[in-house]
C-alpha cells in the first residue's frame, strides 16, 4: 500500500472500508490535499466507491 494511505475497516455488513488517500500532482509530487472514500463490497470482489470528501491535510 502506498505511504500515507489510511484504511479503516468498519464493523457490520456489508463489508465497508473508509480510505483516506493523499493526492499528488505531476509537478509538485504529494499535494496538501487528500480524498476520503467509502468502499462498500456489493458482491464478492465487486466494490461500490463513493467520494466522501476532499480536503486540505
MDAnalysis code that builds the backbone (N, CA, C; Angstrom):
import MDAnalysis as mda
import numpy as np

u = mda.Universe.empty(171, n_residues=57, atom_resindex=np.repeat(np.arange(57), 3), trajectory=True)
u.add_TopologyAttr("name", ["N", "CA", "C"] * 57)
u.add_TopologyAttr("resid", np.arange(1, 58))
u.add_TopologyAttr("resname", ["UNK", "UNK", "UNK", "UNK", "UNK", "UNK", "UNK", "UNK", "UNK", "UNK", "UNK", "UNK", "UNK", "UNK", "UNK", "UNK", "UNK", "UNK", "UNK", "UNK", "UNK", "UNK", "UNK", "UNK", "UNK", "UNK", "UNK", "UNK", "UNK", "UNK", "UNK", "UNK", "UNK", "UNK", "UNK", "UNK", "UNK", "UNK", "UNK", "UNK", "UNK", "UNK", "UNK", "UNK", "UNK", "UNK", "UNK", "UNK", "UNK", "UNK", "UNK", "UNK", "UNK", "UNK", "UNK", "UNK", "UNK"])
u.atoms.positions = np.array([
    [0.850, -1.181, 0.000],
    [0.000, 0.000, 0.000],
    [0.895, 1.243, 0.000],
    [0.562, 2.265, -0.790],
    [1.377, 3.481, -0.840],
    [1.445, 4.181, 0.519],
    [2.558, 4.862, 0.749],
    [2.736, 5.604, 2.008],
    [1.673, 6.673, 2.158],
    [1.188, 6.845, 3.381],
    [0.218, 7.893, 3.661],
    [-1.231, 7.497, 3.451],
    [-1.490, 6.302, 2.942],
    [-2.855, 5.843, 2.734],
    [-3.361, 5.219, 4.032],
    [-4.515, 5.676, 4.503],
    [-5.138, 5.110, 5.701],
    [-6.370, 4.322, 5.287],
    [-6.485, 3.089, 5.790],
    [-7.643, 2.238, 5.507],
    [-8.206, 1.757, 6.839],
    [-9.490, 2.010, 7.052],
    [-10.176, 1.566, 8.268],
    [-11.340, 0.679, 7.842],
    [-11.333, -0.573, 8.316],
    [-12.442, -1.479, 8.017],
    [-13.516, -1.277, 9.076],
    [-14.734, -0.957, 8.636],
    [-15.836, -0.694, 9.548],
    [-16.549, -2.000, 9.888],
    [-17.100, -2.064, 11.084],
    [-17.822, -3.262, 11.513],
    [-19.182, -3.345, 10.827],
    [-19.695, -4.551, 10.741],
    [-21.038, -4.746, 10.207],
    [-21.032, -5.320, 8.806],
    [-22.237, -5.445, 8.302],
    [-22.439, -5.987, 6.972],
    [-23.310, -5.007, 6.193],
    [-23.013, -4.710, 4.958],
    [-21.963, -5.273, 4.118],
    [-20.578, -4.776, 4.550],
    [-19.545, -5.416, 4.016],
    [-18.172, -5.019, 4.318],
    [-17.930, -3.617, 3.767],
    [-17.368, -2.743, 4.623],
    [-17.085, -1.369, 4.204],
    [-15.683, -0.962, 4.663],
    [-15.011, -0.211, 3.793],
    [-13.693, 0.325, 4.097],
    [-13.738, 1.839, 3.940],
    [-13.207, 2.562, 4.933],
    [-13.062, 4.014, 4.835],
    [-11.598, 4.269, 4.501],
    [-11.339, 4.981, 3.400],
    [-9.985, 5.170, 2.897],
    [-9.684, 6.658, 2.772],
    [-8.514, 7.065, 3.286],
    [-8.014, 8.431, 3.105],
    [-6.754, 8.324, 2.258],
    [-6.760, 9.001, 1.109],
    [-5.682, 8.900, 0.139],
    [-5.115, 10.286, -0.156],
    [-3.816, 10.515, 0.116],
    [-3.222, 11.794, -0.248],
    [-3.185, 11.928, -1.775],
    [-3.422, 13.130, -2.266],
    [-3.393, 13.369, -3.707],
    [-2.003, 13.847, -4.117],
    [-1.699, 13.670, -5.398],
    [-0.396, 14.080, -5.921],
    [-0.589, 14.872, -7.202],
    [0.400, 15.711, -7.506],
    [0.426, 16.388, -8.795],
    [1.710, 15.987, -9.508],
    [1.681, 16.053, -10.816],
    [2.859, 15.701, -11.596],
    [4.000, 16.677, -11.321],
    [3.671, 17.965, -11.140],
    [4.696, 18.992, -10.972],
    [5.274, 19.046, -9.563],
    [4.421, 18.881, -8.530],
    [4.871, 19.111, -7.163],
    [4.927, 17.852, -6.306],
    [4.529, 16.721, -6.840],
    [4.523, 15.495, -6.044],
    [3.335, 15.481, -5.096],
    [3.580, 15.070, -3.838],
    [2.493, 14.959, -2.870],
    [1.897, 16.334, -2.598],
    [0.590, 16.429, -2.724],
    [-0.164, 17.664, -2.529],
    [-0.557, 17.797, -1.064],
    [-1.098, 18.957, -0.688],
    [-1.639, 19.125, 0.668],
    [-3.115, 18.747, 0.707],
    [-3.607, 18.110, -0.365],
    [-4.994, 17.673, -0.434],
    [-5.085, 16.156, -0.250],
    [-6.187, 15.699, 0.314],
    [-6.458, 14.262, 0.396],
    [-7.923, 14.025, 0.051],
    [-8.217, 12.805, -0.376],
    [-9.584, 12.426, -0.694],
    [-10.007, 11.317, 0.272],
    [-11.234, 11.426, 0.785],
    [-11.807, 10.412, 1.669],
    [-12.863, 9.649, 0.871],
    [-12.763, 8.318, 0.901],
    [-13.669, 7.481, 0.113],
    [-14.246, 6.361, 0.975],
    [-15.452, 5.933, 0.629],
    [-16.076, 4.781, 1.262],
    [-16.185, 3.685, 0.211],
    [-15.608, 2.524, 0.491],
    [-15.686, 1.352, -0.373],
    [-16.682, 0.393, 0.266],
    [-17.712, -0.003, -0.481],
    [-18.719, -0.951, 0.014],
    [-18.730, -2.159, -0.904],
    [-18.516, -3.339, -0.320],
    [-18.498, -4.568, -1.120],
    [-19.941, -4.994, -1.390],
    [-20.354, -4.926, -2.661],
    [-21.738, -5.238, -3.028],
    [-21.899, -6.678, -3.515],
    [-20.796, -7.310, -3.852],
    [-20.734, -8.725, -4.235],
    [-19.279, -9.128, -4.059],
    [-18.985, -10.424, -4.002],
    [-17.584, -10.813, -3.840],
    [-16.685, -10.160, -4.899],
    [-15.697, -9.416, -4.425],
    [-14.714, -8.742, -5.285],
    [-15.313, -7.638, -6.157],
    [-16.505, -7.145, -5.817],
    [-17.139, -6.035, -6.535],
    [-17.450, -4.943, -5.526],
    [-16.846, -3.764, -5.725],
    [-16.939, -2.675, -4.744],
    [-17.610, -1.444, -5.344],
    [-18.476, -0.826, -4.567],
    [-19.055, 0.473, -4.885],
    [-18.180, 1.500, -4.172],
    [-17.699, 2.513, -4.897],
    [-16.804, 3.508, -4.319],
    [-17.489, 4.868, -4.349],
    [-17.544, 5.517, -3.170],
    [-18.144, 6.846, -3.065],
    [-17.114, 7.815, -2.512],
    [-16.945, 8.960, -3.173],
    [-16.062, 10.012, -2.651],
    [-16.851, 10.770, -1.590],
    [-16.326, 10.780, -0.371],
    [-16.996, 11.410, 0.760],
    [-16.561, 12.878, 0.925],
    [-15.261, 13.156, 0.679],
    [-14.737, 14.488, 0.957],
    [-13.380, 14.649, 0.299],
    [-13.046, 15.878, -0.053],
    [-11.692, 16.267, -0.463],
    [-11.319, 17.442, 0.407],
    [-10.178, 17.353, 1.084],
    [-9.836, 18.441, 1.999],
    [-8.332, 18.642, 2.102],
    [-7.937, 19.764, 2.700],
    [-6.540, 20.093, 2.937],
    [-6.080, 19.328, 4.161],
    [-4.913, 18.704, 4.079],
    [-4.366, 17.950, 5.213],
    [-3.994, 18.873, 6.352],
])
